[in-house]
Amino acid sequence: MPNPKRKFSRSRTRKKRTHDRHKLAVLHLSECPRCHQRRRPHRVCGNCGYYDGEPVIKL
Ligand SMILES: [Zn+2]
């Protein structure tokens, strides 16, 4: 049975990727107010383990 090589044409895949939702995520960074390391916003700081002034990760 003949089968298409791919589900979507390369053009269609690329067009799809130009749409915002499919764009590669731009890494947004904000500064941790405690240790001033760059961290992802709304995430626990990977350096000091604090979020919103509270220790979240017990060391
Ligand atoms: Zn921190």
N, CA, C, O and the ligand as a Tripos MOL2 file, in Angstrom:
@<TRIPOS>MOLECULE
protein
  237   235    60     0     0
PROTEIN
NO_CHARGES

@<TRIPOS>ATOM
      1 N           0.8450   -1.2130    0.0000 N.3       1 MET1
      2 CA          0.0000    0.0000    0.0000 C.3       1 MET1
      3 C           0.8660    1.2440    0.0000 C.2       1 MET1
      4 O           1.7590    1.3660    0.8380 O.2       1 MET1
      5 N           0.6310    2.1610   -0.9080 N.am      2 PRO2
      6 CA          1.4290    3.3950   -0.8910 C.3       2 PRO2
      7 C           1.0880    4.2400    0.3240 C.2       2 PRO2
      8 O          -0.0770    4.4130    0.6810 O.2       2 PRO2
      9 N           2.0950    4.7410    0.9260 N.am      3 ASN3
     10 CA          1.9240    5.5350    2.1390 C.3       3 ASN3
     11 C           2.6280    6.8660    1.9680 C.2       3 ASN3
     12 O           3.7070    6.9460    1.3810 O.2       3 ASN3
     13 N           2.0020    7.9080    2.4880 N.am      4 PRO4
     14 CA          2.7150    9.1930    2.4300 C.3       4 PRO4
     15 C           3.9440    9.1310    3.3250 C.2       4 PRO4
     16 O           3.9300    8.5100    4.3880 O.2       4 PRO4
     17 N           4.9980    9.7840    2.8760 N.am      5 LYS5
     18 CA          6.2610    9.7280    3.5990 C.3       5 LYS5
     19 C           6.1270   10.3790    4.9730 C.2       5 LYS5
     20 O           6.6870    9.8960    5.9570 O.2       5 LYS5
     21 N           5.3890   11.4640    5.0260 N.am      6 ARG6
     22 CA          5.1760   12.1600    6.3070 C.3       6 ARG6
     23 C           3.7500   12.6640    6.3940 C.2       6 ARG6
     24 O           3.0830   12.8930    5.3840 O.2       6 ARG6
     25 N           3.3000   12.8300    7.6320 N.am      7 LYS7
     26 CA          1.9210   13.2500    7.8580 C.3       7 LYS7
     27 C           1.6830   14.6700    7.3480 C.2       7 LYS7
     28 O           0.6830   14.9570    6.6900 O.2       7 LYS7
     29 N           2.6520   15.5640    7.6770 N.am      8 PHE8
     30 CA          2.5380   16.9500    7.2150 C.3       8 PHE8
     31 C           3.7310   17.2570    6.3380 C.2       8 PHE8
     32 O           4.8280   16.7420    6.5540 O.2       8 PHE8
     33 N           3.5100   18.0840    5.3680 N.am      9 SER9
     34 CA          4.6300   18.5280    4.5400 C.3       9 SER9
     35 C           5.5700   19.3690    5.3940 C.2       9 SER9
     36 O           5.1710   19.9080    6.4260 O.2       9 SER9
     37 N           6.7980   19.4750    4.9620 N.am     10 ARG10
     38 CA          7.7610   20.3030    5.7000 C.3      10 ARG10
     39 C           7.2550   21.7270    5.7980 C.2      10 ARG10
     40 O           7.3880   22.3920    6.8260 O.2      10 ARG10
     41 N           6.6700   22.1740    4.7010 N.am     11 SER11
     42 CA          6.1330   23.5330    4.6630 C.3      11 SER11
     43 C           5.0690   23.7220    5.7350 C.2      11 SER11
     44 O           5.0430   24.7390    6.4280 O.2      11 SER11
     45 N           4.2060   22.7450    5.8610 N.am     12 ARG12
     46 CA          3.1300   22.8540    6.8370 C.3      12 ARG12
     47 C           3.6850   22.8370    8.2620 C.2      12 ARG12
     48 O           3.2300   23.5870    9.1260 O.2      12 ARG12
     49 N           4.6700   21.9740    8.4920 N.am     13 THR13
     50 CA          5.2960   21.9030    9.8150 C.3      13 THR13
     51 C           5.9350   23.2420   10.1510 C.2      13 THR13
     52 O           5.7940   23.7520   11.2630 O.2      13 THR13
     53 N           6.6460   23.8070    9.1630 N.am     14 ARG14
     54 CA          7.3370   25.0680    9.4040 C.3      14 ARG14
     55 C           6.3530   26.2080    9.5960 C.2      14 ARG14
     56 O           6.5770   27.0940   10.4210 O.2      14 ARG14
     57 N           5.2870   26.1890    8.8550 N.am     15 LYS15
     58 CA          4.2540   27.2280    9.0080 C.3      15 LYS15
     59 C           3.6510   27.1380   10.4050 C.2      15 LYS15
     60 O           3.4120   28.1520   11.0610 O.2      15 LYS15
     61 N           3.4110   25.9150   10.8430 N.am     16 LYS16
     62 CA          2.8330   25.6720   12.1590 C.3      16 LYS16
     63 C           3.7580   26.2400   13.2340 C.2      16 LYS16
     64 O           3.3060   26.8250   14.2180 O.2      16 LYS16
     65 N           5.0770   26.0520   13.0190 N.am     17 ARG17
     66 CA          6.0380   26.4890   14.0300 C.3      17 ARG17
     67 C           6.2170   27.9950   14.0910 C.2      17 ARG17
     68 O           6.7880   28.5150   15.0490 O.2      17 ARG17
     69 N           5.7370   28.6930   13.0860 N.am     18 THR18
     70 CA          5.8370   30.1430   13.1480 C.3      18 THR18
     71 C           4.7860   30.6900   14.0990 C.2      18 THR18
     72 O           4.8800   31.8230   14.5720 O.2      18 THR18
     73 N           3.7680   29.8490   14.3750 N.am     19 HIS19
     74 CA          2.7140   30.2740   15.2850 C.3      19 HIS19
     75 C           3.2550   30.2920   16.7050 C.2      19 HIS19
     76 O           4.0240   29.4160   17.1020 O.2      19 HIS19
     77 N           2.8410   31.3060   17.4690 N.am     20 ASP20
     78 CA          3.3490   31.5530   18.8250 C.3      20 ASP20
     79 C           3.4520   30.3120   19.7030 C.2      20 ASP20
     80 O           4.4880   30.0700   20.3220 O.2      20 ASP20
     81 N           2.3910   29.5370   19.7570 N.am     21 ARG21
     82 CA          2.3220   28.4050   20.6600 C.3      21 ARG21
     83 C           3.4290   27.3960   20.3850 C.2      21 ARG21
     84 O           3.8580   26.6720   21.2820 O.2      21 ARG21
     85 N           3.8810   27.3560   19.1520 N.am     22 HIS22
     86 CA          4.8580   26.3570   18.7820 C.3      22 HIS22
     87 C           6.2680   26.9070   18.7480 C.2      22 HIS22
     88 O           7.2320   26.1790   18.5110 O.2      22 HIS22
     89 N           6.3740   28.2100   18.9880 N.am     23 LYS23
     90 CA          7.7110   28.7990   18.9850 C.3      23 LYS23
     91 C           8.5170   28.2000   20.1160 C.2      23 LYS23
     92 O           7.9750   27.8870   21.1760 O.2      23 LYS23
     93 N           9.8000   28.0400   19.8980 N.am     24 LEU24
     94 CA         10.6630   27.5660   20.9670 C.3      24 LEU24
     95 C          10.5940   28.5760   22.0870 C.2      24 LEU24
     96 O          10.7020   29.7810   21.8610 O.2      24 LEU24
     97 N          10.4170   28.0860   23.2790 N.am     25 ALA25
     98 CA         10.2200   28.9670   24.4300 C.3      25 ALA25
     99 C          11.4450   29.8440   24.6590 C.2      25 ALA25
    100 O          12.5790   29.3730   24.7430 O.2      25 ALA25
    101 N          11.1650   31.1300   24.7540 N.am     26 VAL26
    102 CA         12.2290   32.0650   25.1050 C.3      26 VAL26
    103 C          12.3930   31.9520   26.6120 C.2      26 VAL26
    104 O          11.4170   32.0610   27.3550 O.2      26 VAL26
    105 N          13.5930   31.7380   27.0580 N.am     27 LEU27
    106 CA         13.8210   31.5560   28.4880 C.3      27 LEU27
    107 C          13.7700   32.9120   29.1850 C.2      27 LEU27
    108 O          14.7030   33.7120   29.1240 O.2      27 LEU27
    109 N          12.6350   33.1330   29.8520 N.am     28 HIS28
    110 CA         12.4680   34.3720   30.5970 C.3      28 HIS28
    111 C          13.1260   34.1890   31.9600 C.2      28 HIS28
    112 O          12.9320   33.1780   32.6350 O.2      28 HIS28
    113 N          13.8800   35.1580   32.3310 N.am     29 LEU29
    114 CA         14.5610   35.0670   33.6130 C.3      29 LEU29
    115 C          14.3270   36.3280   34.4240 C.2      29 LEU29
    116 O          14.3130   37.4430   33.9020 O.2      29 LEU29
    117 N          14.1470   36.1160   35.7050 N.am     30 SER30
    118 CA         14.0640   37.2480   36.6130 C.3      30 SER30
    119 C          15.0900   36.9960   37.7100 C.2      30 SER30
    120 O          15.6580   35.9090   37.8180 O.2      30 SER30
    121 N          15.3090   38.0230   38.5180 N.am     31 GLU31
    122 CA         16.3480   37.8930   39.5260 C.3      31 GLU31
    123 C          15.7350   37.4380   40.8480 C.2      31 GLU31
    124 O          14.6790   37.9250   41.2500 O.2      31 GLU31
    125 N          16.3920   36.5170   41.5080 N.am     32 CYS32
    126 CA         15.9480   36.1000   42.8290 C.3      32 CYS32
    127 C          16.1640   37.2510   43.8060 C.2      32 CYS32
    128 O          17.2620   37.8040   43.8740 O.2      32 CYS32
    129 N          15.1300   37.6200   44.5630 N.am     33 PRO33
    130 CA         15.3010   38.7560   45.4840 C.3      33 PRO33
    131 C          16.2280   38.4270   46.6510 C.2      33 PRO33
    132 O          16.6960   39.3310   47.3450 O.2      33 PRO33
    133 N          16.4920   37.1650   46.8680 N.am     34 ARG34
    134 CA         17.3070   36.7490   48.0050 C.3      34 ARG34
    135 C          18.7870   36.6420   47.6420 C.2      34 ARG34
    136 O          19.6390   37.2440   48.2940 O.2      34 ARG34
    137 N          19.0840   35.8700   46.5970 N.am     35 CYS35
    138 CA         20.4930   35.6360   46.2710 C.3      35 CYS35
    139 C          20.9030   36.3040   44.9690 C.2      35 CYS35
    140 O          22.0650   36.2460   44.5670 O.2      35 CYS35
    141 N          19.9340   36.9410   44.3120 N.am     36 HIS36
    142 CA         20.1900   37.7050   43.0820 C.3      36 HIS36
    143 C          20.7400   36.8620   41.9400 C.2      36 HIS36
    144 O          21.4240   37.3600   41.0460 O.2      36 HIS36
    145 N          20.4290   35.5980   41.9930 N.am     37 GLN37
    146 CA         20.7320   34.7340   40.8640 C.3      37 GLN37
    147 C          19.5680   34.8410   39.8930 C.2      37 GLN37
    148 O          18.4430   35.1420   40.2920 O.2      37 GLN37
    149 N          19.8390   34.5950   38.6270 N.am     38 ARG38
    150 CA         18.7510   34.6120   37.6660 C.3      38 ARG38
    151 C          17.9530   33.3150   37.8150 C.2      38 ARG38
    152 O          18.5180   32.2230   37.8670 O.2      38 ARG38
    153 N          16.6460   33.4590   37.8820 N.am     39 ARG39
    154 CA         15.7910   32.2850   38.0230 C.3      39 ARG39
    155 C          14.5510   32.4660   37.1530 C.2      39 ARG39
    156 O          14.2490   33.5760   36.7120 O.2      39 ARG39
    157 N          13.8470   31.3850   36.9130 N.am     40 ARG40
    158 CA         12.5970   31.4470   36.1590 C.3      40 ARG40
    159 C          11.5490   32.1190   37.0270 C.2      40 ARG40
    160 O          11.4360   31.8060   38.2130 O.2      40 ARG40
    161 N          10.7750   33.0450   36.4510 N.am     41 PRO41
    162 CA          9.7330   33.6650   37.2530 C.3      41 PRO41
    163 C           8.6740   32.6490   37.6820 C.2      41 PRO41
    164 O           8.3800   31.7090   36.9440 O.2      41 PRO41
    165 N           8.1150   32.8340   38.8430 N.am     42 HIS42
    166 CA          7.1010   31.9560   39.4280 C.3      42 HIS42
    167 C           7.6060   30.5410   39.6590 C.2      42 HIS42
    168 O           6.8380   29.5800   39.6740 O.2      42 HIS42
    169 N           8.9370   30.4370   39.8400 N.am     43 ARG43
    170 CA          9.5230   29.1440   40.1650 C.3      43 ARG43
    171 C          10.4190   29.3290   41.3850 C.2      43 ARG43
    172 O          10.9420   30.4140   41.6390 O.2      43 ARG43
    173 N          10.5770   28.2490   42.1230 N.am     44 VAL44
    174 CA         11.4870   28.2690   43.2600 C.3      44 VAL44
    175 C          12.9040   28.5270   42.7280 C.2      44 VAL44
    176 O          13.3070   27.9840   41.6990 O.2      44 VAL44
    177 N          13.6320   29.3530   43.4430 N.am     45 CYS45
    178 CA         14.9990   29.6430   43.0430 C.3      45 CYS45
    179 C          15.8370   28.3760   43.1680 C.2      45 CYS45
    180 O          15.8380   27.7260   44.2130 O.2      45 CYS45
    181 N          16.5440   28.0330   42.1070 N.am     46 GLY46
    182 CA         17.3560   26.8220   42.1100 C.3      46 GLY46
    183 C          18.6140   26.9700   42.9440 C.2      46 GLY46
    184 O          19.2550   25.9810   43.2990 O.2      46 GLY46
    185 N          18.9640   28.2050   43.2530 N.am     47 ASN47
    186 CA         20.1990   28.4490   43.9960 C.3      47 ASN47
    187 C          19.9710   28.4010   45.5030 C.2      47 ASN47
    188 O          20.6650   27.6760   46.2150 O.2      47 ASN47
    189 N          18.9970   29.1770   45.9900 N.am     48 CYS48
    190 CA         18.7970   29.2410   47.4400 C.3      48 CYS48
    191 C          17.5390   28.4970   47.8780 C.2      48 CYS48
    192 O          17.3090   28.3270   49.0750 O.2      48 CYS48
    193 N          16.7220   28.0510   46.9240 N.am     49 GLY49
    194 CA         15.5370   27.2620   47.2800 C.3      49 GLY49
    195 C          14.4200   28.0740   47.9140 C.2      49 GLY49
    196 O          13.5400   27.5170   48.5710 O.2      49 GLY49
    197 N          14.4520   29.3860   47.7220 N.am     50 TYR50
    198 CA         13.4210   30.2420   48.2880 C.3      50 TYR50
    199 C          12.4120   30.6290   47.2230 C.2      50 TYR50
    200 O          12.7500   30.8000   46.0510 O.2      50 TYR50
    201 N          11.1780   30.7620   47.6510 N.am     51 TYR51
    202 CA         10.1630   31.3330   46.7870 C.3      51 TYR51
    203 C           9.2770   32.2200   47.6300 C.2      51 TYR51
    204 O           8.7960   31.8020   48.6830 O.2      51 TYR51
    205 N           9.0540   33.4480   47.1750 N.am     52 ASP52
    206 CA          8.2130   34.4220   47.8770 C.3      52 ASP52
    207 C           8.6610   34.5890   49.3390 C.2      52 ASP52
    208 O           7.8370   34.6690   50.2510 O.2      52 ASP52
    209 N           9.9710   34.6400   49.5340 N.am     53 GLY53
    210 CA         10.5300   34.9090   50.8500 C.3      53 GLY53
    211 C          10.5330   33.7310   51.8120 C.2      53 GLY53
    212 O          10.9130   33.8720   52.9750 O.2      53 GLY53
    213 N          10.1070   32.5630   51.3250 N.am     54 GLU54
    214 CA         10.0420   31.4000   52.2050 C.3      54 GLU54
    215 C          10.9230   30.2890   51.6530 C.2      54 GLU54
    216 O          11.0010   30.0910   50.4400 O.2      54 GLU54
    217 N          11.5980   29.5530   52.5650 N.am     55 PRO55
    218 CA         12.3840   28.4170   52.0740 C.3      55 PRO55
    219 C          11.4640   27.2840   51.6560 C.2      55 PRO55
    220 O          10.7010   26.7670   52.4730 O.2      55 PRO55
    221 N          11.5310   26.9010   50.4120 N.am     56 VAL56
    222 CA         10.6600   25.8500   49.8910 C.3      56 VAL56
    223 C          11.3940   24.5200   49.8940 C.2      56 VAL56
    224 O          10.8240   23.4740   50.2050 O.2      56 VAL56
    225 N          12.6630   24.5810   49.5430 N.am     57 ILE57
    226 CA         13.4770   23.3620   49.5280 C.3      57 ILE57
    227 C          14.2330   23.2890   50.8470 C.2      57 ILE57
    228 O          15.0300   24.1670   51.1780 O.2      57 ILE57
    229 N          13.9710   22.2450   51.5750 N.am     58 LYS58
    230 CA         14.6710   22.0510   52.8480 C.3      58 LYS58
    231 C          16.0590   21.5010   52.5680 C.2      58 LYS58
    232 O          16.2260   20.4810   51.8990 O.2      58 LYS58
    233 N          17.0400   22.2020   53.0960 N.am     59 LEU59
    234 CA         18.4170   21.7560   52.8560 C.3      59 LEU59
    235 C          18.8950   20.8470   53.9920 C.2      59 LEU59
    236 O          20.0310   20.3730   53.9670 O.2      59 LEU59
    237 ZN         17.7650   32.5970   45.2890 Zn       60 ZN60
@<TRIPOS>BOND
     1     1     2 1
     2     2     3 1
     3     3     4 2
     4     3     5 am
     5     5     6 1
     6     6     7 1
     7     7     8 2
     8     7     9 am
     9     9    10 1
    10    10    11 1
    11    11    12 2
    12    11    13 am
    13    13    14 1
    14    14    15 1
    15    15    16 2
    16    15    17 am
    17    17    18 1
    18    18    19 1
    19    19    20 2
    20    19    21 am
    21    21    22 1
    22    22    23 1
    23    23    24 2
    24    23    25 am
    25    25    26 1
    26    26    27 1
    27    27    28 2
    28    27    29 am
    29    29    30 1
    30    30    31 1
    31    31    32 2
    32    31    33 am
    33    33    34 1
    34    34    35 1
    35    35    36 2
    36    35    37 am
    37    37    38 1
    38    38    39 1
    39    39    40 2
    40    39    41 am
    41    41    42 1
    42    42    43 1
    43    43    44 2
    44    43    45 am
    45    45    46 1
    46    46    47 1
    47    47    48 2
    48    47    49 am
    49    49    50 1
    50    50    51 1
    51    51    52 2
    52    51    53 am
    53    53    54 1
    54    54    55 1
    55    55    56 2
    56    55    57 am
    57    57    58 1
    58    58    59 1
    59    59    60 2
    60    59    61 am
    61    61    62 1
    62    62    63 1
    63    63    64 2
    64    63    65 am
    65    65    66 1
    66    66    67 1
    67    67    68 2
    68    67    69 am
    69    69    70 1
    70    70    71 1
    71    71    72 2
    72    71    73 am
    73    73    74 1
    74    74    75 1
    75    75    76 2
    76    75    77 am
    77    77    78 1
    78    78    79 1
    79    79    80 2
    80    79    81 am
    81    81    82 1
    82    82    83 1
    83    83    84 2
    84    83    85 am
    85    85    86 1
    86    86    87 1
    87    87    88 2
    88    87    89 am
    89    89    90 1
    90    90    91 1
    91    91    92 2
    92    91    93 am
    93    93    94 1
    94    94    95 1
    95    95    96 2
    96    95    97 am
    97    97    98 1
    98    98    99 1
    99    99   100 2
   100    99   101 am
   101   101   102 1
   102   102   103 1
   103   103   104 2
   104   103   105 am
   105   105   106 1
   106   106   107 1
   107   107   108 2
   108   107   109 am
   109   109   110 1
   110   110   111 1
   111   111   112 2
   112   111   113 am
   113   113   114 1
   114   114   115 1
   115   115   116 2
   116   115   117 am
   117   117   118 1
   118   118   119 1
   119   119   120 2
   120   119   121 am
   121   121   122 1
   122   122   123 1
   123   123   124 2
   124   123   125 am
   125   125   126 1
   126   126   127 1
   127   127   128 2
   128   127   129 am
   129   129   130 1
   130   130   131 1
   131   131   132 2
   132   131   133 am
   133   133   134 1
   134   134   135 1
   135   135   136 2
   136   135   137 am
   137   137   138 1
   138   138   139 1
   139   139   140 2
   140   139   141 am
   141   141   142 1
   142   142   143 1
   143   143   144 2
   144   143   145 am
   145   145   146 1
   146   146   147 1
   147   147   148 2
   148   147   149 am
   149   149   150 1
   150   150   151 1
   151   151   152 2
   152   151   153 am
   153   153   154 1
   154   154   155 1
   155   155   156 2
   156   155   157 am
   157   157   158 1
   158   158   159 1
   159   159   160 2
   160   159   161 am
   161   161   162 1
   162   162   163 1
   163   163   164 2
   164   163   165 am
   165   165   166 1
   166   166   167 1
   167   167   168 2
   168   167   169 am
   169   169   170 1
   170   170   171 1
   171   171   172 2
   172   171   173 am
   173   173   174 1
   174   174   175 1
   175   175   176 2
   176   175   177 am
   177   177   178 1
   178   178   179 1
   179   179   180 2
   180   179   181 am
   181   181   182 1
   182   182   183 1
   183   183   184 2
   184   183   185 am
   185   185   186 1
   186   186   187 1
   187   187   188 2
   188   187   189 am
   189   189   190 1
   190   190   191 1
   191   191   192 2
   192   191   193 am
   193   193   194 1
   194   194   195 1
   195   195   196 2
   196   195   197 am
   197   197   198 1
   198   198   199 1
   199   199   200 2
   200   199   201 am
   201   201   202 1
   202   202   203 1
   203   203   204 2
   204   203   205 am
   205   205   206 1
   206   206   207 1
   207   207   208 2
   208   207   209 am
   209   209   210 1
   210   210   211 1
   211   211   212 2
   212   211   213 am
   213   213   214 1
   214   214   215 1
   215   215   216 2
   216   215   217 am
   217   217   218 1
   218   218   219 1
   219   219   220 2
   220   219   221 am
   221   221   222 1
   222   222   223 1
   223   223   224 2
   224   223   225 am
   225   225   226 1
   226   226   227 1
   227   227   228 2
   228   227   229 am
   229   229   230 1
   230   230   231 1
   231   231   232 2
   232   231   233 am
   233   233   234 1
   234   234   235 1
   235   235   236 2
@<TRIPOS>SUBSTRUCTURE
     1 MET1         2 RESIDUE 1 A MET
     2 PRO2         6 RESIDUE 1 A PRO
     3 ASN3        10 RESIDUE 1 A ASN
     4 PRO4        14 RESIDUE 1 A PRO
     5 LYS5        18 RESIDUE 1 A LYS
     6 ARG6        22 RESIDUE 1 A ARG
     7 LYS7        26 RESIDUE 1 A LYS
     8 PHE8        30 RESIDUE 1 A PHE
     9 SER9        34 RESIDUE 1 A SER
    10 ARG10       38 RESIDUE 1 A ARG
    11 SER11       42 RESIDUE 1 A SER
    12 ARG12       46 RESIDUE 1 A ARG
    13 THR13       50 RESIDUE 1 A THR
    14 ARG14       54 RESIDUE 1 A ARG
    15 LYS15       58 RESIDUE 1 A LYS
    16 LYS16       62 RESIDUE 1 A LYS
    17 ARG17       66 RESIDUE 1 A ARG
    18 THR18       70 RESIDUE 1 A THR
    19 HIS19       74 RESIDUE 1 A HIS
    20 ASP20       78 RESIDUE 1 A ASP
    21 ARG21       82 RESIDUE 1 A ARG
    22 HIS22       86 RESIDUE 1 A HIS
    23 LYS23       90 RESIDUE 1 A LYS
    24 LEU24       94 RESIDUE 1 A LEU
    25 ALA25       98 RESIDUE 1 A ALA
    26 VAL26      102 RESIDUE 1 A VAL
    27 LEU27      106 RESIDUE 1 A LEU
    28 HIS28      110 RESIDUE 1 A HIS
    29 LEU29      114 RESIDUE 1 A LEU
    30 SER30      118 RESIDUE 1 A SER
    31 GLU31      122 RESIDUE 1 A GLU
    32 CYS32      126 RESIDUE 1 A CYS
    33 PRO33      130 RESIDUE 1 A PRO
    34 ARG34      134 RESIDUE 1 A ARG
    35 CYS35      138 RESIDUE 1 A CYS
    36 HIS36      142 RESIDUE 1 A HIS
    37 GLN37      146 RESIDUE 1 A GLN
    38 ARG38      150 RESIDUE 1 A ARG
    39 ARG39      154 RESIDUE 1 A ARG
    40 ARG40      158 RESIDUE 1 A ARG
    41 PRO41      162 RESIDUE 1 A PRO
    42 HIS42      166 RESIDUE 1 A HIS
    43 ARG43      170 RESIDUE 1 A ARG
    44 VAL44      174 RESIDUE 1 A VAL
    45 CYS45      178 RESIDUE 1 A CYS
    46 GLY46      182 RESIDUE 1 A GLY
    47 ASN47      186 RESIDUE 1 A ASN
    48 CYS48      190 RESIDUE 1 A CYS
    49 GLY49      194 RESIDUE 1 A GLY
    50 TYR50      198 RESIDUE 1 A TYR
    51 TYR51      202 RESIDUE 1 A TYR
    52 ASP52      206 RESIDUE 1 A ASP
    53 GLY53      210 RESIDUE 1 A GLY
    54 GLU54      214 RESIDUE 1 A GLU
    55 PRO55      218 RESIDUE 1 A PRO
    56 VAL56      222 RESIDUE 1 A VAL
    57 ILE57      226 RESIDUE 1 A ILE
    58 LYS58      230 RESIDUE 1 A LYS
    59 LEU59      234 RESIDUE 1 A LEU
    60 ZN60       237 GROUP 0 **** ****
